[in-house]
Amino acid sequence: MSQDYYEILGVERSADASTIKKAYRQMAMKYHPDKNPGNKEAEDRFKEAARAYEVLSDPDKRSRYDRFGEAGVNGGAAGHNFTDVGDIFSAFGDIFGDFFGGGFSQQRSHRPRRGADLRYILEINLKEVLTGCEKQVEFQTEQSCSSCNGSGAEKGTEPETCPSCGGSGQVVRRQGFFQMATPCHECEGRGTIIRHPCKACHGEGREQVQRKIKVTIPAGIDNGNQLRLSGEGEGGTLGGPRGDLYVEIHVHPEKNLHREGKNLFADLEVTYLQAILGTQLEFQLFDESIEVEISKGSQFGDEIRLKGKGLPGLRSPQQGDLFLRLNVKTPKKISKKEAELLAQLAEISGDRVKKPKKGLF
């Protein structure tokens, strides 16, 4: 059963960012595992609050949640389920640092962790939306050091258990009823000490790598759509799996071509004579030359609909339509002969016009 994130934190839907952060801090302090050892209910409330804050503290995620509820922030790059308390400390360590010495918990073990999700913005054009395409994306990210397999220790050696904290990575102290955990100063919270650091990564266990990945862009994709590439994000730690890569599509606008869903809109210039007498013109749409019939007596702003000349849908191959808006151009200068003929035409039609002056044109 889904719960309202605002109710979980006890704030109004109009609450600002500082109010939401304050409410989360209060709940985190109340249900923190170090203050409620062995209390499963408190741990669940702690995770619920973290999930609510993770969404409501991000303007984009909060907007999607307000519009679509949990469906708008689930099943994508929007958030975490926080099944592990250690993940919460990693995500919001800055908040816990003020009152829990960095947010360390006895549940925070040095085990394999999944890498972070990454986001890449990819620009394509409307022609590529029409046909679909394949693009290569290149980005820099972190992964476990290939020389030491992420241990941080030189080959042939292993990290040693920290003698000060016994490998827990934290020192626990008590204040009345409260049990406070702070990072071990000797091992800096790692739980191990590296006597012989890896020369490649200097004991960090991580390395920067340049990655190149081919991405298949389906026809009909829209601006702002995201493609999820599972397992192509940041490398995990201590053998943990990679995160995911989310490729966000930005469709570059085209001159004189506007998109609305599957339909395309453009202006088509015609002369006043072509509008009066009618004609056939060609409109260039990407690599295709389309013949357009201009009816006699066409007016400025008239719209011509060409069925099936738009874009395909992302989930349907049926294409939208192309709408051409007529832009009738009236010349600022004409020849003497043209002026005389137009004056005769005006006389026939009974229109009052200025007679052309000698030498004016």
N, C-alpha and C positions, 0 to 999 in steps of 0.2 A: 504493500500500500504506500503510495507516494505521500510525502509530507511537504507542506509549504515551507520554503526556506526562510521566509520572513518570520513565520511563527516559530521555527526552530531557534532563531536568534532572538526572538522576542522584540522585533522592531517593526515599525510601520513600513508600508510599501514605498512611502515617500522619503524614508530615512536617507541621509547623506552618507558619504563614504566614511567619515570620522565616527559617526554614530554606529555604523555597522561594524567597524573595526573594534570600537570600544565594547560593544555587546559580545563580540566573539572572544575578546580577551577575558571577559568576565566568565563566560562559559568554559573556556579552555582552562582557566584557573580552577574553576569549581570541579570539573570532571577529569582533570589531568591524572594519568595513570599513577604518577608518583604520590599523589594524594589519596588515591583510591586503589591501593594494591589488591589485585585479585577480584575486583568488582567488575563483572562483565557488563552490567547495565551502564555503569559510569563510562566504561571504555566505548560502548556503542554510542552513547550520547556525545562523547568526545569526537568520534568519527563523524557523526551526523553534523555537528557544529562546523567541523572542518570542511565538509563537503558544501554546506550552505555558504560559508564564508568564501570558499574558493570560487564560487559562481558569482555571488553578490558583490565581491570586491573588484571584479573585472567589469568595466563598463560594457564591453561588447557581449560578454556572456550574460550579464544581468539583463541587457536589452532583449536578447533572445529568450531568456527565461520568462521575462514579463510578457512577451508576445505568445510564446508557444509552450510554456511550462517546462517540465523536465525533458520533454521530447526535443526541445530546442537546444539542449546542452548535453544530451546523452548520445553515446554511440559515435563519437568523433573526437576531435582534438580539444573539445571544450573543457573537459575536466577529468578528475580521477574519482575512483570509488573509495580510495583510502581504506583498503582492507587491512593494511599494516600501519600500526601507530608510528613506526619509524618514518614512513613516507610523509606523514603530517609534519614531523619535526624538520624534515628536509625541505618541505615546501614553505613552511612558515616559521623558520628558525629565528627570523628577525623579531617576530612578535613575542616568542617565548623567551628571547634573550633577556628581556627586562625583568622577568620575575621567576625564571627557572634556570638561569645561568646558561642559556644556550639551548634549552629544550631537550637535553639528553634524558633518556629514559632507560631503565633497566631492560626494556624490550628492544632497545636499539642494538642489534647485533651486527657483526661484520660479516655479512653474507652477500651473495651475488645480488646485484640490483639491476633492474631494467634501466636502459638509457633513456634520456629525455626525448620527447617528441620535438621535431623541428618543423618549421614552416618556411616555405620557399614561394616567392611571388614570381609567376611566370607570365610574361606578356605575349599575346598572340594577336593576329589580326582577324578581320571578319571572313576573309577568304579561307583561313584555316578552320574557322568555325563551320563554314559550309562543307568542307571536305573531311575534316578531322586531320590530324597530323601526328608526327612523332618528333619529340624535342629531346635534346640532351641538356640536363641541368647539372651544374657544377657548383659545389659548395664545400666549405671547410668545416670540419667537425672533430669531435674528440672520440677516442676509443681506447681500449686497453692497450698498453704498450706491447708491441709485437715481440720485443726482445725479452721481457721478463714476464709476459702473459698477465700483466696487470698487478703483479705482486709488489713491484717497486724495488725488489732485491736483485742483486747481480746474479747471473747464472751460477748455479752450484751452491747458492746460499738461500736461506729462507728468513722471513721476518721472525723476530723473537717475541714471545709474549711479554708484555710490559710488566715489570716487577712491582710497579707502584699500584696499578689498578687490577692486576691479575687478568688482564685481557678484556675487561669490561668496557674500557674506554672512558670511564667516569669514576668520580669519587663522590660517594654518598655521604651527606651529613644531615643531621636531624636538628630541627628547631621546634621544640614543643611537640605538637601533633603532626607537624609537617616533615616530610622527608624530601630533601632537596638534592638534586644530582647536578654536578658540574663536570665539565670536561677535565680529564686527567691532563695535568700540565706536562708531564714527562713525555707522554706519547701523543699529546694534542688530540686526544679523543679517539685515536685509531685502535687502541688496544694492543698494538704491536709496535716494536721498535726495529728499525732497519739499520743494522750495523754496517752493511756493505751495499750502499745504494746502486741501483742500475745506472750504468753510465749513459744509456740512451735517454732515459726519462728523468734522471737525477732523483730517483726514488719516489716520483709522483705516481707511477703506475699508469700514467695516461700519456697519450701522444696526439698531436694534431695531424690530421690527414686530409688530403684533398680528394673528394669523391666525385665521380661522374656517373650519372644514372640516366638511362633512356626512359622517357615518360610518353605513354600513348595518350593523346588527347582525342576524345571521342567527338564526332561531328555533333553540332547543336549545343555544345557546352556554353554556359552563360557567364557573364562577368560576375566574379565573386564566388563561383563554384569551387569546391575543393576536391582534389583527388588524393585519396589516402594510399600511400605505398607502405604496406606493412613491413616492419623490420628494416627500414632503410634510414632510420633516424640516427641519433647519437648512440655510440657503442655503450653497452652496459659495463658495470664494474664487477670485478672478481668473477668474470665468466657469465655475468647476467646478459639477457637478450638485448638486442638493439631496440630503441624506441621506433616510432613510426615517423615517416616524412609526409607532411601535408603540403601539397602543391596547390596554391591558390591562383586561380586564373584571372588575369586582368586582360580584357579585350580592348585593344587599342582602337580608338575612334577613327573612322574613315571620313575623309572630306566628302561632303554632300551625300552622306549615307547614314541614316539613323536607324537604329534597331529597337524594336519593341517585341520582345518574345521571339516568335518565329518570323514575324513580318519585318520587311525593310521599307524605308521611306526615303525618297530622294526628290530633288527638284529637277525639272526638265525645261530648259529654255527653248522657247519658240518665238519666231518673229510675229509681229501683228498681222502680216499678210498670211503666214502659215496658219495662224489661228482663225483667220477669216475664211480662207479658202480650203483649209484642210491639207494634210500631207502625210507622208510616212518618214519617220526619223529613226535613227539607231541610238540605243542607249547601251553604253558599255558597263556591264556588271562583271567585275573581276575579269576573267578571261573570255566571257561570253558576250557577243554582240546581239542585242535583242531588238527586233523590229517593232516599232511602236506606231500605231495608227492614231493620227490626230484628226478628230472630226471637224467638219466645217462649223464655223461659229463658236469655236472653243473660247472659253473665258479664262481670265486670270484666276488662278486658284483651283480650277477644275482638277479632279483627281482621276487618274487612270489606274485601274487595278489589273495587274498581271498575275493570274493565279499560278501557284506552284513555283514562282521565281524567288521565293524568300529563302529562309534557312530551315534546315531540318530540326526536329525536336530532339532533345537529349535521349528520350525514351521512345521516340516514334520517328520512323524515317520519312513520314509525310511532311512535305515542305510547306512553309507559310507562303505569303504572297508579297509581291513587290508593288508598292503604291508610288506613282509618279505624280507630283503636283506641278501643274503647268505654270510657268513663269513667263508671261507674255511681255516681250521687250518692245518698247516704243523708242524709235531712234531719236536722238537729240538733233541730228543734222541730216537733211535729205538734199538731193540735187534739185536743180531748177525744174527739170523735166518731171521728176516725181511730184514736186509741189503742184505743178500745173495739172497733172493727171488726178491727183487727190482733190484738187479744187473742183475739177469737173465731176468727180464722183460725189463730192459733197453737194454740188448743185443738183445732180440727178436725184439724190436721196432727200433733198430739201433741208439739209443741215446748214446752219449759219456758221461760216468760218471766215477768218481773215483771208483776204485775197493776197496771194504772194506778191511782194514788192519786187520791182526790177532790181536785180543785183543782190537781193537778200540771200539767195542760196548759191 
